[in-house]
Amino acid sequence: MNAKGLQTLENPVTQLIRQSLQDMEFVSLEDFEIQREVLNRLREKVHALELRVAELEKKA
């Protein structure tokens, strides 16, 4: 198979793989990183609130 034949075959295969991945509802790496940062910030806020509640409970 020559290079042109290989390229002709590769394009539909690549499109099929991309469509299959989209159908599986995978997220992009960029979206994943954004959500990871959101989660990390929320964890920090929850931790700070837990410390604050514990301190207030000591005073009560």
C-alpha positions in Angstrom: 0.0 0.0 0.0 1.4 3.4 -1.0 1.4 6.5 1.1 -1.7 7.9 -0.6 -3.6 4.7 0.0 -2.5 4.7 3.6 -3.6 8.3 4.1 -7.0 7.5 2.4 -7.5 4.7 4.9 -6.2 6.6 7.9 -8.7 9.6 7.6 -11.9 7.5 8.0 -10.3 5.4 10.7 -9.2 8.5 12.6 -12.6 10.0 12.3 -14.2 6.7 13.5 -11.9 6.7 16.6 -12.7 10.3 17.4 -16.4 9.8 17.0 -16.2 6.6 19.2 -14.4 8.5 21.9 -16.9 11.4 21.8 -19.7 8.9 22.1 -18.1 7.5 25.2 -18.3 11.0 26.7 -14.6 11.3 27.5 -13.6 14.8 28.5 -10.6 16.7 27.1 -7.5 17.0 29.1 -8.1 20.8 29.4 -11.6 20.2 30.9 -10.2 17.6 33.2 -7.5 20.0 34.5 -10.1 22.7 35.1 -12.3 20.4 37.1 -9.3 19.2 39.1 -8.5 22.8 40.0 -12.1 23.4 41.0 -12.1 20.3 43.2 -8.8 21.3 44.8 -10.1 24.7 45.7 -13.3 23.2 47.1 -11.2 20.8 49.2 -9.2 23.7 50.6 -12.4 25.6 51.5 -14.0 22.6 53.1 -10.9 22.0 55.2 -10.8 25.6 56.3 -14.5 25.5 57.3 -13.9 22.2 59.2 -11.1 23.9 61.2 -13.4 26.9 61.8 -16.3 24.8 63.0 -14.0 22.8 65.3 -12.7 26.1 66.8 -16.2 27.4 67.3 -17.2 24.2 68.9 -14.4 24.5 71.4 -15.6 28.0 72.4 -19.2 26.9 72.8 
